[in-house]
């Protein structure tokens, strides 16, 4: 495969994710891709194909691939034909809360004949692959190696066959997804940037299976957010919701559901109203989180920042009461609401312990923001941090051995960990960059956080692997 020729084929449009392949006759085949307008508004996956003639420096259209695809593999076989396989296509989904494009993977395979300039569908791949090259082995076959999977295409039969599992790397253990960019800074040698855009990306949470990271993309200078998802294997980012006023997304303990609370003023002089949306991944195929509904739980109109207990039975949230903010519990089985804190100061950001017996939250009852813990029975209120800087909780490690939190005690916002009783505080990050809204990943091996480390004036989501 060679990467030559322009990616602009139409005025005002350009393509990404297409393939360019040198043919035996000297022409270059460009196939598929995602067609994007130069304004950045709108895109569509293409099935078109074009041929470039180096002798004349010109392009001409040829027969398109039978299916739309981009980020596919393309390789010239020893028989002169070109194998195009895998990749995916963007499908748009619109609902009252969603307006997004989702990447749907493909296992389809096609052969292009340079003589007839036609396409023939052959056997499907055994696995889906994105951005993975194939190698022609010179005997009419092509090999694909993707992580722990190997498969080989046989042109004589037009079929794919699984190959032996490749050996694991013998050097350093690899943990970062292939989609990330690695940054090396004085302390953070295992820090990966997951998002890259002009908005402030914050409040990230990872699904229990580690496949997806949900976060809020906040528009600076406004109160609007878009809930987005990052596919940790492919790096694809999709909008889960439209521009609304959101609270941080919350995964259920079993990973089957994702909750997003949006809130908006009913009228200029009226109270906030809230809607809790639940997105489910059941029956979605490759389009994860494709169905949504408004959850009819008896939440008050001013409920904010929900958190689910490990059992899924209790929902913690904070809500304004008489000019202050307190933490509440909602029993989803009985509908019973319990007020856990009652103080004229601000109590916010509840987060459950792994056993579901206690809740972390931040409170300003002692003059500045500190991390507190309280039992779900309202007993055992304990102050865990004591520092004049702003402290705010993240969550517990899955085994309950550590608590990660945000603090300005070092002069700028940073990420720290401490023991469950508040002792043994250690800095995880160091300035001058800001690091905020930290959360342990479900397996406890890494911390998600947001930072302006890139120096581009906005916050991006990062993943830090712990030693």
C-alpha beads as a LAMMPS data file, in Angstrom:
LAMMPS data file: protein, C-alpha beads

467 atoms
466 bonds

1 atom types
1 bond types

-500.0 500.0 xlo xhi
-500.0 500.0 ylo yhi
-500.0 500.0 zlo zhi

Masses

1 110.0

Atoms # bond

1 1 1 0.000 0.000 0.000
2 1 1 1.264 3.475 -0.789
3 1 1 -0.031 6.825 0.353
4 1 1 0.167 9.079 -2.700
5 1 1 -2.219 11.403 -4.439
6 1 1 -4.419 14.156 -2.966
7 1 1 -7.145 13.476 -0.450
8 1 1 -9.271 16.297 -1.885
9 1 1 -11.423 15.033 -4.727
10 1 1 -14.352 17.454 -4.625
11 1 1 -14.458 21.210 -4.033
12 1 1 -15.143 21.914 -0.371
13 1 1 -14.756 18.278 0.700
14 1 1 -11.912 16.037 1.774
15 1 1 -11.692 12.387 2.757
16 1 1 -10.167 10.513 5.662
17 1 1 -9.842 6.802 6.275
18 1 1 -9.606 5.895 2.571
19 1 1 -7.080 3.481 1.084
20 1 1 -4.558 4.067 -1.703
21 1 1 -3.037 1.014 -3.388
22 1 1 -0.473 0.763 -6.176
23 1 1 -1.691 -1.570 -8.955
24 1 1 0.489 -3.749 -11.193
25 1 1 -0.407 -1.558 -14.194
26 1 1 1.083 1.514 -12.479
27 1 1 -2.214 3.158 -11.589
28 1 1 -3.204 3.940 -8.023
29 1 1 -6.566 2.875 -6.621
30 1 1 -8.165 5.120 -4.032
31 1 1 -11.226 3.522 -2.364
32 1 1 -13.804 4.388 0.286
33 1 1 -13.227 6.867 3.077
34 1 1 -15.259 9.316 5.101
35 1 1 -16.244 12.387 3.105
36 1 1 -16.125 15.528 5.273
37 1 1 -17.022 19.105 4.376
38 1 1 -14.216 21.599 4.976
39 1 1 -16.465 23.497 7.402
40 1 1 -16.385 20.450 9.686
41 1 1 -20.175 20.211 9.609
42 1 1 -21.376 16.809 8.479
43 1 1 -19.735 13.736 7.046
44 1 1 -20.748 10.603 5.172
45 1 1 -18.973 7.318 4.569
46 1 1 -18.222 6.766 0.889
47 1 1 -18.160 3.733 -1.399
48 1 1 -16.569 5.607 -4.288
49 1 1 -13.335 4.572 -5.979
50 1 1 -10.972 6.537 -8.206
51 1 1 -7.869 5.754 -10.252
52 1 1 -4.815 8.027 -10.397
53 1 1 -2.570 7.933 -13.467
54 1 1 0.963 9.106 -12.562
55 1 1 1.867 9.605 -16.239
56 1 1 -0.824 12.259 -16.697
57 1 1 -1.240 13.360 -13.088
58 1 1 -5.004 12.985 -13.373
59 1 1 -7.814 11.199 -11.528
60 1 1 -10.834 9.412 -12.972
61 1 1 -13.722 7.638 -11.349
62 1 1 -14.090 3.863 -11.521
63 1 1 -16.674 1.405 -10.207
64 1 1 -17.306 1.976 -6.491
65 1 1 -17.079 -0.628 -3.729
66 1 1 -20.442 -2.397 -3.280
67 1 1 -20.620 -1.124 0.335
68 1 1 -19.601 2.092 2.071
69 1 1 -16.462 1.730 4.144
70 1 1 -13.538 3.573 5.678
71 1 1 -10.570 2.736 7.907
72 1 1 -10.459 -0.594 6.049
73 1 1 -7.472 -2.616 4.893
74 1 1 -6.388 -2.735 1.273
75 1 1 -3.576 -4.802 -0.212
76 1 1 -2.446 -5.787 -3.706
77 1 1 -2.262 -9.588 -4.071
78 1 1 0.211 -11.528 -6.162
79 1 1 -2.485 -12.173 -8.795
80 1 1 -2.835 -8.408 -9.392
81 1 1 -6.179 -8.020 -7.663
82 1 1 -6.735 -5.748 -4.672
83 1 1 -8.278 -7.053 -1.463
84 1 1 -10.393 -4.527 0.484
85 1 1 -11.842 -5.734 3.776
86 1 1 -12.974 -4.782 7.260
87 1 1 -13.248 -1.183 8.332
88 1 1 -16.633 0.286 9.092
89 1 1 -19.212 2.897 8.208
90 1 1 -20.773 5.797 10.073
91 1 1 -24.509 5.576 10.663
92 1 1 -26.487 8.546 11.882
93 1 1 -28.946 8.150 14.738
94 1 1 -31.432 10.870 15.705
95 1 1 -33.841 10.937 18.645
96 1 1 -35.147 13.571 21.095
97 1 1 -31.785 13.466 22.905
98 1 1 -29.398 11.927 20.371
99 1 1 -28.033 13.337 17.143
100 1 1 -24.907 11.377 16.490
101 1 1 -23.024 9.186 14.092
102 1 1 -21.964 5.738 15.253
103 1 1 -19.201 3.645 13.739
104 1 1 -20.530 0.221 12.724
105 1 1 -17.788 -2.323 12.115
106 1 1 -17.765 -4.531 9.029
107 1 1 -16.293 -7.930 8.203
108 1 1 -17.117 -7.788 4.496
109 1 1 -14.402 -8.427 1.910
110 1 1 -14.138 -7.497 -1.769
111 1 1 -11.691 -8.058 -4.618
112 1 1 -11.024 -5.366 -7.233
113 1 1 -10.024 -6.548 -10.725
114 1 1 -7.871 -3.857 -12.432
115 1 1 -8.578 -5.302 -15.895
116 1 1 -12.382 -5.186 -15.749
117 1 1 -12.409 -2.464 -13.060
118 1 1 -15.077 -4.381 -11.193
119 1 1 -15.601 -5.616 -7.642
120 1 1 -16.466 -9.111 -6.423
121 1 1 -17.597 -9.919 -2.915
122 1 1 -15.721 -12.804 -1.301
123 1 1 -15.884 -14.498 2.097
124 1 1 -16.269 -12.357 5.219
125 1 1 -13.443 -11.884 7.678
126 1 1 -13.687 -13.834 10.912
127 1 1 -13.163 -10.672 12.961
128 1 1 -13.707 -6.967 12.423
129 1 1 -10.602 -4.786 12.058
130 1 1 -10.053 -1.015 11.960
131 1 1 -6.841 0.676 10.795
132 1 1 -5.015 -2.668 10.624
133 1 1 -2.859 -3.297 7.530
134 1 1 -2.620 -6.549 5.606
135 1 1 0.520 -8.047 4.107
136 1 1 0.625 -9.883 0.781
137 1 1 2.598 -13.083 1.219
138 1 1 3.280 -13.565 -2.510
139 1 1 1.337 -16.812 -2.820
140 1 1 -2.107 -15.336 -3.376
141 1 1 -2.741 -14.975 0.346
142 1 1 -2.749 -11.963 2.683
143 1 1 -2.048 -11.934 6.416
144 1 1 -3.697 -9.732 9.059
145 1 1 -2.402 -9.540 12.639
146 1 1 -4.542 -7.559 15.091
147 1 1 -3.534 -7.857 18.748
148 1 1 -4.032 -11.482 19.737
149 1 1 -5.876 -12.404 16.518
150 1 1 -4.415 -13.601 13.227
151 1 1 -6.288 -14.445 10.027
152 1 1 -5.266 -15.161 6.469
153 1 1 -7.091 -14.577 3.191
154 1 1 -6.805 -17.259 0.479
155 1 1 -7.565 -15.882 -2.978
156 1 1 -8.012 -19.323 -4.545
157 1 1 -11.040 -20.048 -2.345
158 1 1 -11.985 -16.467 -1.496
159 1 1 -12.120 -17.282 2.220
160 1 1 -10.487 -16.251 5.488
161 1 1 -8.962 -18.726 7.937
162 1 1 -7.823 -18.109 11.503
163 1 1 -4.110 -18.357 12.175
164 1 1 -2.038 -19.064 15.283
165 1 1 -2.112 -16.583 18.158
166 1 1 0.939 -14.295 17.949
167 1 1 3.351 -14.411 20.905
168 1 1 2.978 -11.805 23.630
169 1 1 5.600 -9.043 23.743
170 1 1 8.542 -10.034 25.931
171 1 1 9.586 -6.485 26.796
172 1 1 7.578 -3.982 28.807
173 1 1 3.911 -4.679 29.471
174 1 1 1.669 -2.676 27.176
175 1 1 -1.396 -1.143 28.756
176 1 1 -2.281 1.940 26.776
177 1 1 -4.942 1.613 24.058
178 1 1 -3.577 1.994 20.572
179 1 1 -5.827 5.010 20.085
180 1 1 -3.997 7.195 22.616
181 1 1 -0.991 9.451 22.390
182 1 1 1.667 8.976 25.047
183 1 1 2.980 11.989 26.945
184 1 1 6.121 11.857 29.074
185 1 1 6.359 14.443 31.862
186 1 1 8.472 14.516 35.049
187 1 1 6.187 12.254 37.105
188 1 1 3.557 11.023 34.678
189 1 1 5.389 8.577 32.420
190 1 1 2.249 6.551 31.699
191 1 1 -0.169 9.311 30.810
192 1 1 -2.310 8.905 27.687
193 1 1 -4.459 11.590 26.096
194 1 1 -7.871 10.218 25.149
195 1 1 -9.566 13.346 23.746
196 1 1 -8.334 16.255 21.679
197 1 1 -10.675 19.109 20.855
198 1 1 -11.544 22.756 21.515
199 1 1 -14.040 22.039 24.329
200 1 1 -13.410 21.299 28.001
201 1 1 -13.659 17.509 28.307
202 1 1 -14.390 16.542 31.922
203 1 1 -16.041 14.136 34.365
204 1 1 -14.869 10.967 32.607
205 1 1 -15.993 7.502 33.708
206 1 1 -15.065 4.097 32.293
207 1 1 -17.470 1.229 31.648
208 1 1 -16.954 -1.876 33.832
209 1 1 -15.596 -3.852 30.855
210 1 1 -13.064 -1.117 30.066
211 1 1 -14.269 -0.755 26.493
212 1 1 -15.838 2.697 26.720
213 1 1 -15.126 6.032 28.410
214 1 1 -18.027 8.461 28.820
215 1 1 -17.408 12.148 29.509
216 1 1 -18.885 15.619 29.171
217 1 1 -17.652 18.052 26.511
218 1 1 -18.372 21.452 28.041
219 1 1 -18.638 24.619 25.960
220 1 1 -16.593 27.324 27.747
221 1 1 -18.567 30.408 28.589
222 1 1 -21.880 28.553 28.549
223 1 1 -23.794 26.030 30.620
224 1 1 -24.087 23.534 27.751
225 1 1 -22.533 20.078 27.625
226 1 1 -22.525 17.167 25.211
227 1 1 -22.188 13.640 26.596
228 1 1 -19.659 11.735 24.482
229 1 1 -18.225 8.235 24.290
230 1 1 -14.689 7.086 23.439
231 1 1 -14.207 3.573 22.100
232 1 1 -11.024 2.462 23.870
233 1 1 -10.094 0.057 21.079
234 1 1 -10.650 2.202 18.016
235 1 1 -10.445 5.718 19.439
236 1 1 -13.759 6.608 17.776
237 1 1 -15.594 9.415 19.593
238 1 1 -19.359 9.778 19.196
239 1 1 -21.922 12.130 20.667
240 1 1 -24.320 10.389 23.005
241 1 1 -26.520 13.464 23.467
242 1 1 -27.138 16.854 21.985
243 1 1 -26.065 20.135 23.621
244 1 1 -27.853 20.237 26.973
245 1 1 -27.100 21.024 30.605
246 1 1 -25.717 17.722 31.871
247 1 1 -24.332 16.117 34.968
248 1 1 -21.527 13.510 34.801
249 1 1 -22.494 10.229 33.075
250 1 1 -22.825 7.165 35.332
251 1 1 -22.389 3.496 34.345
252 1 1 -24.343 0.787 36.153
253 1 1 -22.253 -1.780 38.020
254 1 1 -23.049 -4.482 35.451
255 1 1 -22.214 -2.172 32.553
256 1 1 -25.591 -2.716 30.884
257 1 1 -26.804 0.862 31.349
258 1 1 -25.463 4.393 31.237
259 1 1 -27.275 7.219 33.043
260 1 1 -27.146 10.880 32.019
261 1 1 -29.013 13.553 33.984
262 1 1 -29.907 16.748 32.170
263 1 1 -31.379 19.780 33.897
264 1 1 -32.830 22.996 32.562
265 1 1 -34.885 25.924 33.855
266 1 1 -38.614 25.434 33.475
267 1 1 -38.994 29.203 33.125
268 1 1 -36.691 32.183 33.756
269 1 1 -37.978 32.702 37.308
270 1 1 -38.718 29.053 38.063
271 1 1 -36.787 26.125 39.539
272 1 1 -34.582 23.745 37.600
273 1 1 -36.239 20.685 36.135
274 1 1 -34.355 17.415 35.572
275 1 1 -34.652 14.406 33.290
276 1 1 -32.692 11.225 33.891
277 1 1 -31.928 9.345 30.686
278 1 1 -30.910 5.702 30.642
279 1 1 -29.040 4.310 27.658
280 1 1 -28.951 0.525 27.289
281 1 1 -26.621 -1.575 25.156
282 1 1 -28.905 -4.602 24.834
283 1 1 -29.878 -5.577 21.281
284 1 1 -27.683 -2.869 19.790
285 1 1 -25.262 -5.134 17.951
286 1 1 -22.114 -3.176 17.164
287 1 1 -23.852 0.147 17.841
288 1 1 -23.445 0.285 21.612
289 1 1 -25.846 2.415 23.682
290 1 1 -28.361 2.704 20.871
291 1 1 -31.594 2.853 22.897
292 1 1 -32.606 5.488 25.377
293 1 1 -35.523 6.300 27.659
294 1 1 -36.482 8.740 30.385
295 1 1 -36.227 6.933 33.715
296 1 1 -39.384 7.372 35.760
297 1 1 -37.658 7.361 39.130
298 1 1 -39.138 9.699 41.781
299 1 1 -36.304 12.203 41.668
300 1 1 -36.939 15.795 42.759
301 1 1 -36.820 18.417 40.035
302 1 1 -33.570 19.883 41.382
303 1 1 -31.633 16.600 41.718
304 1 1 -28.017 16.849 40.585
305 1 1 -24.894 14.672 40.235
306 1 1 -26.368 11.142 40.615
307 1 1 -24.319 8.111 41.686
308 1 1 -25.430 4.461 41.616
309 1 1 -24.606 2.029 44.427
310 1 1 -22.707 -1.160 43.511
311 1 1 -25.900 -3.172 43.986
312 1 1 -27.850 -0.836 41.726
313 1 1 -30.557 -0.422 44.342
314 1 1 -29.621 3.008 45.724
315 1 1 -29.142 6.276 43.886
316 1 1 -27.285 9.055 45.690
317 1 1 -27.594 12.659 44.523
318 1 1 -27.361 16.196 45.838
319 1 1 -30.085 18.801 45.718
320 1 1 -30.494 22.394 46.801
321 1 1 -32.434 22.911 50.034
322 1 1 -33.132 26.384 51.391
323 1 1 -30.166 27.959 49.682
324 1 1 -27.759 25.157 50.574
325 1 1 -27.079 21.742 49.049
326 1 1 -27.403 18.360 50.768
327 1 1 -26.888 14.682 49.884
328 1 1 -29.867 12.371 49.478
329 1 1 -30.494 8.671 48.879
330 1 1 -33.232 7.205 46.719
331 1 1 -34.164 3.539 47.163
332 1 1 -35.021 2.471 43.611
333 1 1 -36.974 -0.564 44.839
334 1 1 -39.273 1.268 47.252
335 1 1 -39.055 4.864 46.039
336 1 1 -38.079 5.991 49.557
337 1 1 -35.978 9.148 49.742
338 1 1 -33.615 9.765 52.653
339 1 1 -31.794 12.986 53.451
340 1 1 -28.268 12.025 54.533
341 1 1 -26.886 15.475 55.309
342 1 1 -28.593 18.571 56.664
343 1 1 -26.302 21.560 56.916
344 1 1 -26.556 25.198 55.784
345 1 1 -23.286 24.800 53.825
346 1 1 -22.814 23.044 50.461
347 1 1 -22.683 19.213 50.382
348 1 1 -22.216 17.774 46.878
349 1 1 -20.719 15.067 44.620
350 1 1 -21.700 11.805 46.356
351 1 1 -19.774 8.621 45.492
352 1 1 -20.317 5.118 46.922
353 1 1 -17.694 2.901 48.551
354 1 1 -17.135 -0.498 46.873
355 1 1 -19.248 -2.267 49.533
356 1 1 -22.014 0.324 49.216
357 1 1 -21.958 1.030 52.969
358 1 1 -20.574 4.585 52.902
359 1 1 -20.604 7.636 50.653
360 1 1 -17.881 10.161 49.903
361 1 1 -18.916 13.770 49.281
362 1 1 -17.454 17.237 49.385
363 1 1 -18.616 19.781 51.954
364 1 1 -17.914 23.421 52.759
365 1 1 -19.255 23.147 56.302
366 1 1 -15.827 23.888 57.778
367 1 1 -15.169 27.009 55.747
368 1 1 -13.679 25.531 52.577
369 1 1 -14.252 22.453 50.429
370 1 1 -13.102 19.191 52.079
371 1 1 -13.727 15.470 51.506
372 1 1 -16.132 13.787 53.930
373 1 1 -17.533 10.302 54.423
374 1 1 -20.902 9.245 55.805
375 1 1 -22.729 5.916 56.187
376 1 1 -25.813 5.227 54.081
377 1 1 -27.707 5.177 57.400
378 1 1 -26.686 8.796 58.001
379 1 1 -24.245 7.853 60.765
380 1 1 -20.470 8.109 61.079
381 1 1 -19.878 11.513 59.497
382 1 1 -16.079 11.837 59.130
383 1 1 -13.887 14.579 57.714
384 1 1 -11.118 12.959 55.651
385 1 1 -9.102 15.957 54.408
386 1 1 -7.841 18.958 56.354
387 1 1 -6.234 21.571 54.147
388 1 1 -6.920 25.219 53.263
389 1 1 -6.871 24.294 49.576
390 1 1 -9.958 23.165 47.653
391 1 1 -10.498 19.387 48.047
392 1 1 -13.107 17.367 46.139
393 1 1 -13.619 13.585 46.041
394 1 1 -13.194 11.321 43.075
395 1 1 -13.964 7.759 44.112
396 1 1 -12.667 4.674 45.895
397 1 1 -10.336 2.171 44.305
398 1 1 -12.317 -1.022 43.537
399 1 1 -10.741 -2.858 46.489
400 1 1 -11.434 0.046 48.849
401 1 1 -7.749 0.517 49.692
402 1 1 -7.412 4.070 48.307
403 1 1 -9.445 7.190 47.628
404 1 1 -8.524 9.462 44.734
405 1 1 -9.388 13.140 45.030
406 1 1 -8.735 16.558 43.540
407 1 1 -6.916 19.178 45.584
408 1 1 -5.435 22.647 45.170
409 1 1 -3.119 22.172 48.152
410 1 1 -0.050 22.252 45.944
411 1 1 -0.856 25.697 44.560
412 1 1 -2.764 24.414 41.514
413 1 1 -5.380 21.728 40.956
414 1 1 -3.835 18.267 41.160
415 1 1 -4.718 14.618 41.734
416 1 1 -3.966 12.907 45.047
417 1 1 -4.647 9.557 46.694
418 1 1 -5.145 8.755 50.368
419 1 1 -6.017 5.851 52.623
420 1 1 -9.726 5.342 53.448
421 1 1 -9.221 7.022 56.837
422 1 1 -7.625 10.123 55.278
423 1 1 -4.015 9.231 56.139
424 1 1 -1.054 8.653 53.808
425 1 1 -1.857 11.411 51.315
426 1 1 0.305 11.269 48.198
427 1 1 0.396 13.469 45.102
428 1 1 -0.186 11.626 41.841
429 1 1 0.412 14.648 39.592
430 1 1 2.539 17.771 39.798
431 1 1 2.038 21.223 38.245
432 1 1 2.061 23.582 36.592
433 1 1 -0.734 21.944 34.550
434 1 1 -4.184 21.505 36.105
435 1 1 -5.538 18.016 36.811
436 1 1 -9.175 17.711 37.884
437 1 1 -12.171 15.329 38.234
438 1 1 -10.160 12.128 38.844
439 1 1 -11.725 8.672 38.995
440 1 1 -10.272 5.197 39.381
441 1 1 -10.963 2.869 36.481
442 1 1 -13.105 -0.197 37.321
443 1 1 -10.043 -2.480 37.492
444 1 1 -8.136 -0.044 39.719
445 1 1 -5.019 0.002 37.539
446 1 1 -5.418 3.556 36.243
447 1 1 -6.982 6.936 36.960
448 1 1 -9.066 8.971 34.524
449 1 1 -8.699 12.731 34.860
450 1 1 -8.971 15.966 32.905
451 1 1 -6.038 18.285 32.313
452 1 1 -4.836 21.286 30.322
453 1 1 -1.438 19.590 29.982
454 1 1 -1.370 20.019 26.194
455 1 1 -1.244 23.794 26.625
456 1 1 -4.023 24.426 24.115
457 1 1 -6.270 26.401 26.480
458 1 1 -8.801 23.640 27.114
459 1 1 -9.196 20.462 29.164
460 1 1 -8.800 16.991 27.672
461 1 1 -9.392 13.548 29.171
462 1 1 -6.278 11.588 30.145
463 1 1 -5.642 8.080 31.433
464 1 1 -2.853 7.588 33.957
465 1 1 -1.537 4.096 34.607
466 1 1 -0.553 3.572 38.255
467 1 1 2.816 1.986 39.090

Bonds

1 1 1 2
2 1 2 3
3 1 3 4
4 1 4 5
5 1 5 6
6 1 6 7
7 1 7 8
8 1 8 9
9 1 9 10
10 1 10 11
11 1 11 12
12 1 12 13
13 1 13 14
14 1 14 15
15 1 15 16
16 1 16 17
17 1 17 18
18 1 18 19
19 1 19 20
20 1 20 21
21 1 21 22
22 1 22 23
23 1 23 24
24 1 24 25
25 1 25 26
26 1 26 27
27 1 27 28
28 1 28 29
29 1 29 30
30 1 30 31
31 1 31 32
32 1 32 33
33 1 33 34
34 1 34 35
35 1 35 36
36 1 36 37
37 1 37 38
38 1 38 39
39 1 39 40
40 1 40 41
41 1 41 42
42 1 42 43
43 1 43 44
44 1 44 45
45 1 45 46
46 1 46 47
47 1 47 48
48 1 48 49
49 1 49 50
50 1 50 51
51 1 51 52
52 1 52 53
53 1 53 54
54 1 54 55
55 1 55 56
56 1 56 57
57 1 57 58
58 1 58 59
59 1 59 60
60 1 60 61
61 1 61 62
62 1 62 63
63 1 63 64
64 1 64 65
65 1 65 66
66 1 66 67
67 1 67 68
68 1 68 69
69 1 69 70
70 1 70 71
71 1 71 72
72 1 72 73
73 1 73 74
74 1 74 75
75 1 75 76
76 1 76 77
77 1 77 78
78 1 78 79
79 1 79 80
80 1 80 81
81 1 81 82
82 1 82 83
83 1 83 84
84 1 84 85
85 1 85 86
86 1 86 87
87 1 87 88
88 1 88 89
89 1 89 90
90 1 90 91
91 1 91 92
92 1 92 93
93 1 93 94
94 1 94 95
95 1 95 96
96 1 96 97
97 1 97 98
98 1 98 99
99 1 99 100
100 1 100 101
101 1 101 102
102 1 102 103
103 1 103 104
104 1 104 105
105 1 105 106
106 1 106 107
107 1 107 108
108 1 108 109
109 1 109 110
110 1 110 111
111 1 111 112
112 1 112 113
113 1 113 114
114 1 114 115
115 1 115 116
116 1 116 117
117 1 117 118
118 1 118 119
119 1 119 120
120 1 120 121
121 1 121 122
122 1 122 123
123 1 123 124
124 1 124 125
125 1 125 126
126 1 126 127
127 1 127 128
128 1 128 129
129 1 129 130
130 1 130 131
131 1 131 132
132 1 132 133
133 1 133 134
134 1 134 135
135 1 135 136
136 1 136 137
137 1 137 138
138 1 138 139
139 1 139 140
140 1 140 141
141 1 141 142
142 1 142 143
143 1 143 144
144 1 144 145
145 1 145 146
146 1 146 147
147 1 147 148
148 1 148 149
149 1 149 150
150 1 150 151
151 1 151 152
152 1 152 153
153 1 153 154
154 1 154 155
155 1 155 156
156 1 156 157
157 1 157 158
158 1 158 159
159 1 159 160
160 1 160 161
161 1 161 162
162 1 162 163
163 1 163 164
164 1 164 165
165 1 165 166
166 1 166 167
167 1 167 168
168 1 168 169
169 1 169 170
170 1 170 171
171 1 171 172
172 1 172 173
173 1 173 174
174 1 174 175
175 1 175 176
176 1 176 177
177 1 177 178
178 1 178 179
179 1 179 180
180 1 180 181
181 1 181 182
182 1 182 183
183 1 183 184
184 1 184 185
185 1 185 186
186 1 186 187
187 1 187 188
188 1 188 189
189 1 189 190
190 1 190 191
191 1 191 192
192 1 192 193
193 1 193 194
194 1 194 195
195 1 195 196
196 1 196 197
197 1 197 198
198 1 198 199
199 1 199 200
200 1 200 201
201 1 201 202
202 1 202 203
203 1 203 204
204 1 204 205
205 1 205 206
206 1 206 207
207 1 207 208
208 1 208 209
209 1 209 210
210 1 210 211
211 1 211 212
212 1 212 213
213 1 213 214
214 1 214 215
215 1 215 216
216 1 216 217
217 1 217 218
218 1 218 219
219 1 219 220
220 1 220 221
221 1 221 222
222 1 222 223
223 1 223 224
224 1 224 225
225 1 225 226
226 1 226 227
227 1 227 228
228 1 228 229
229 1 229 230
230 1 230 231
231 1 231 232
232 1 232 233
233 1 233 234
234 1 234 235
235 1 235 236
236 1 236 237
237 1 237 238
238 1 238 239
239 1 239 240
240 1 240 241
241 1 241 242
242 1 242 243
243 1 243 244
244 1 244 245
245 1 245 246
246 1 246 247
247 1 247 248
248 1 248 249
249 1 249 250
250 1 250 251
251 1 251 252
252 1 252 253
253 1 253 254
254 1 254 255
255 1 255 256
256 1 256 257
257 1 257 258
258 1 258 259
259 1 259 260
260 1 260 261
261 1 261 262
262 1 262 263
263 1 263 264
264 1 264 265
265 1 265 266
266 1 266 267
267 1 267 268
268 1 268 269
269 1 269 270
270 1 270 271
271 1 271 272
272 1 272 273
273 1 273 274
274 1 274 275
275 1 275 276
276 1 276 277
277 1 277 278
278 1 278 279
279 1 279 280
280 1 280 281
281 1 281 282
282 1 282 283
283 1 283 284
284 1 284 285
285 1 285 286
286 1 286 287
287 1 287 288
288 1 288 289
289 1 289 290
290 1 290 291
291 1 291 292
292 1 292 293
293 1 293 294
294 1 294 295
295 1 295 296
296 1 296 297
297 1 297 298
298 1 298 299
299 1 299 300
300 1 300 301
301 1 301 302
302 1 302 303
303 1 303 304
304 1 304 305
305 1 305 306
306 1 306 307
307 1 307 308
308 1 308 309
309 1 309 310
310 1 310 311
311 1 311 312
312 1 312 313
313 1 313 314
314 1 314 315
315 1 315 316
316 1 316 317
317 1 317 318
318 1 318 319
319 1 319 320
320 1 320 321
321 1 321 322
322 1 322 323
323 1 323 324
324 1 324 325
325 1 325 326
326 1 326 327
327 1 327 328
328 1 328 329
329 1 329 330
330 1 330 331
331 1 331 332
332 1 332 333
333 1 333 334
334 1 334 335
335 1 335 336
336 1 336 337
337 1 337 338
338 1 338 339
339 1 339 340
340 1 340 341
341 1 341 342
342 1 342 343
343 1 343 344
344 1 344 345
345 1 345 346
346 1 346 347
347 1 347 348
348 1 348 349
349 1 349 350
350 1 350 351
351 1 351 352
352 1 352 353
353 1 353 354
354 1 354 355
355 1 355 356
356 1 356 357
357 1 357 358
358 1 358 359
359 1 359 360
360 1 360 361
361 1 361 362
362 1 362 363
363 1 363 364
364 1 364 365
365 1 365 366
366 1 366 367
367 1 367 368
368 1 368 369
369 1 369 370
370 1 370 371
371 1 371 372
372 1 372 373
373 1 373 374
374 1 374 375
375 1 375 376
376 1 376 377
377 1 377 378
378 1 378 379
379 1 379 380
380 1 380 381
381 1 381 382
382 1 382 383
383 1 383 384
384 1 384 385
385 1 385 386
386 1 386 387
387 1 387 388
388 1 388 389
389 1 389 390
390 1 390 391
391 1 391 392
392 1 392 393
393 1 393 394
394 1 394 395
395 1 395 396
396 1 396 397
397 1 397 398
398 1 398 399
399 1 399 400
400 1 400 401
401 1 401 402
402 1 402 403
403 1 403 404
404 1 404 405
405 1 405 406
406 1 406 407
407 1 407 408
408 1 408 409
409 1 409 410
410 1 410 411
411 1 411 412
412 1 412 413
413 1 413 414
414 1 414 415
415 1 415 416
416 1 416 417
417 1 417 418
418 1 418 419
419 1 419 420
420 1 420 421
421 1 421 422
422 1 422 423
423 1 423 424
424 1 424 425
425 1 425 426
426 1 426 427
427 1 427 428
428 1 428 429
429 1 429 430
430 1 430 431
431 1 431 432
432 1 432 433
433 1 433 434
434 1 434 435
435 1 435 436
436 1 436 437
437 1 437 438
438 1 438 439
439 1 439 440
440 1 440 441
441 1 441 442
442 1 442 443
443 1 443 444
444 1 444 445
445 1 445 446
446 1 446 447
447 1 447 448
448 1 448 449
449 1 449 450
450 1 450 451
451 1 451 452
452 1 452 453
453 1 453 454
454 1 454 455
455 1 455 456
456 1 456 457
457 1 457 458
458 1 458 459
459 1 459 460
460 1 460 461
461 1 461 462
462 1 462 463
463 1 463 464
464 1 464 465
465 1 465 466
466 1 466 467
